[in-house]
């Protein structure tokens, strides 16, 4: 029995949920998210609560039960208060600036790296080395943050690169430490 799938989702007054056939549309002040339902999963709206039910007991349906509940709960939370990821650029001379709606990274390459705006996600720069990524869709915010990190992964020897704020990078000692 799915413990996560059985939990009830409470819908705030500022969020509207429309259930049509096999789609659930969640609308709020910060955006709209549409979730497709697998064929054996149903959603019932009772007053201000959503109940996720499954009509079959096979392994795949049981695994989708908790997943769909989490996706809908994240959508309800995201359209009310956007999800946020914080990134930092670490390294001597490394920085990031807004260039219109895009981001321009100077991270040790011979050229600036331009990170294009993604629909449903907004960027904000704090200082010259911190980026805040916000959006209603938790998956999209996380994906954009990961793609930003892959522009220049943190170096294993000095820790330079793009990383999540507060992320701890284990650095290697290098040749000097081995000889001593």
Phi and psi in degrees as a GROMACS rama.xvg file:
@    title "Ramachandran Plot"
@    xaxis  label "Phi"
@    yaxis  label "Psi"
@TYPE xy
-76.4777  117.407  UNK-2
-75.4708  -36.014  UNK-3
-72.4967  -42.5248  UNK-4
-63.9211  -26.0437  UNK-5
-80.0556  -16.9156  UNK-6
-66.575  142.422  UNK-7
-86.9037  140.355  UNK-8
-98.9057  121.863  UNK-9
-90.2207  125.965  UNK-10
-98.6677  121.083  UNK-11
-65.8771  163.807  UNK-12
-66.5427  -28.1684  UNK-13
-80.3232  -3.66411  UNK-14
-113.523  136.129  UNK-15
-113.626  139.784  UNK-16
-121.958  126.079  UNK-17
-117.36  127.043  UNK-18
-110.755  113.938  UNK-19
-128.881  117.554  UNK-20
51.0216  -111.869  UNK-21
-110.202  28.3012  UNK-22
-129.294  147.591  UNK-23
-122.729  118.619  UNK-24
-105.46  121.667  UNK-25
-111.197  120.174  UNK-26
-120.144  139.686  UNK-27
-151.293  -172.185  UNK-28
-69.024  -23.5854  UNK-29
-98.6915  -1.56415  UNK-30
151.587  -170.176  UNK-31
-136.642  136.564  UNK-32
-129.25  130.819  UNK-33
-111.982  127.573  UNK-34
-116.215  128.808  UNK-35
-84.5133  137.639  UNK-36
-100.002  139.258  UNK-37
-65.2907  162.817  UNK-38
-64.8559  -25.2433  UNK-39
-100.298  9.07352  UNK-40
-114.118  133.888  UNK-41
-126.311  155.352  UNK-42
-124.214  130.754  UNK-43
-117.148  135.785  UNK-44
-104.886  120.508  UNK-45
-123.173  109.178  UNK-46
54.6558  -111.586  UNK-47
-107.925  23.1915  UNK-48
-124.803  148.694  UNK-49
-113.611  132.063  UNK-50
-114.409  125.525  UNK-51
-98.5469  124.381  UNK-52
-123.619  155.072  UNK-53
-120.695  145.201  UNK-54
-102.349  -8.48803  UNK-55
-129.528  163.641  UNK-56
-118.484  18.3681  UNK-57
-74.532  165.836  UNK-58
-59.9728  -43.4582  UNK-59
-65.3438  -41.3487  UNK-60
-65.2881  -41.042  UNK-61
-62.7675  -38.1903  UNK-62
-71.7437  -34.0173  UNK-63
-70.575  -26.0236  UNK-64
-56.5116  -54.1561  UNK-65
-68.8894  -35.6275  UNK-66
-61.862  -50.475  UNK-67
-63.4232  -38.9981  UNK-68
-61.3578  -43.1652  UNK-69
-66.358  -41.5576  UNK-70
-62.5323  -42.6012  UNK-71
-69.8208  -40.052  UNK-72
-63.6461  -40.663  UNK-73
-65.3728  -36.0026  UNK-74
-67.246  -43.0712  UNK-75
-62.964  -42.1887  UNK-76
-69.2519  -38.2565  UNK-77
-72.3179  -33.822  UNK-78
-78.0542  -13.9804  UNK-79
-92.4106  -49.5566  UNK-80
-133.488  115.934  UNK-81
-61.2238  150.505  UNK-82
-75.6221  153.798  UNK-83
-141.13  138.08  UNK-84
-127.763  138.45  UNK-85
-112.894  131.922  UNK-86
-119.855  153.483  UNK-87
-134.224  145.893  UNK-88
-104.876  118.62  UNK-89
-116.277  130.808  UNK-90
148.143  150.064  UNK-91
-66.3351  121.849  UNK-92
81.6344  -2.04671  UNK-93
-83.2207  135.798  UNK-94
-155.643  172.858  UNK-95
-139.289  141.713  UNK-96
-138.274  153.937  UNK-97
-77.9799  137.074  UNK-98
-129.246  84.6299  UNK-99
74.1273  -118.864  UNK-100
-101.382  -5.25236  UNK-101
-92.9703  170.05  UNK-102
-111.126  139.814  UNK-103
-115.871  115.261  UNK-104
-99.3682  132.931  UNK-105
-110.79  104.426  UNK-106
-136.458  45.8056  UNK-107
87.7483  -0.601826  UNK-108
-87.5952  170.32  UNK-109
-74.2786  -6.66571  UNK-110
-140.534  163.264  UNK-111
-75.6417  144.053  UNK-112
-103.052  121.8  UNK-113
-96.9242  123.598  UNK-114
-103.412  112.34  UNK-115
-71.7318  151.609  UNK-116
-64.9694  143.325  UNK-117
-112.726  136.947  UNK-118
-60.204  135.816  UNK-119
84.2641  0.510177  UNK-120
-129.656  137.04  UNK-121
-117.885  149.315  UNK-122
-112.402  148.997  UNK-123
-144.551  138.572  UNK-124
-111.271  129.348  UNK-125
-107.705  126.184  UNK-126
64.2653  -137.112  UNK-127
-125.74  11.4179  UNK-128
-142.117  11.2169  UNK-129
-123.537  136.252  UNK-130
-123.151  134.121  UNK-131
-112.146  124.095  UNK-132
-108.597  123.41  UNK-133
-129.733  151.04  UNK-134
-179.196  163.411  UNK-135
-76.8676  -30.5057  UNK-136
-92.6046  113.376  UNK-137
-61.229  -40.7499  UNK-138
-63.5836  -43.2978  UNK-139
-67.841  -39.1643  UNK-140
-63.5978  -43.794  UNK-141
-65.5495  -39.3441  UNK-142
-65.8592  -42.5827  UNK-143
-65.0253  -40.7939  UNK-144
-62.5073  -41.4573  UNK-145
-64.9843  -43.5077  UNK-146
-62.6774  -36.2675  UNK-147
-66.3273  -39.4015  UNK-148
-64.7478  -35.4859  UNK-149
-73.7987  -8.89645  UNK-150
-60.1353  -43.7739  UNK-151
-151.614  94.9368  UNK-152
-61.4019  148.906  UNK-153
-58.7216  134.7  UNK-154
-70.6737  142.19  UNK-155
-76.031  -16.5902  UNK-156
-101.885  -37.7158  UNK-157
-117.436  -12.581  UNK-158
80.6011  11.5013  UNK-159
-76.8429  143.612  UNK-160
141.344  -163.544  UNK-161
-102.467  128.758  UNK-162
-145.022  166.603  UNK-163
-69.2067  146.827  UNK-164
-64.9932  129.443  UNK-165
86.2557  -3.30125  UNK-166
-69.3344  133.126  UNK-167
-98.7388  124.134  UNK-168
-103.583  123.646  UNK-169
-77.8843  118.569  UNK-170
-98.8032  145.662  UNK-171
-84.0815  157.094  UNK-172
-75.4971  -39.4774  UNK-173
94.9661  -172.68  UNK-174
-72.8468  -38.0264  UNK-175
-59.9462  -44.0515  UNK-176
-65.5137  -31.5497  UNK-177
-71.3816  -38.6327  UNK-178
-73.1824  -31.7269  UNK-179
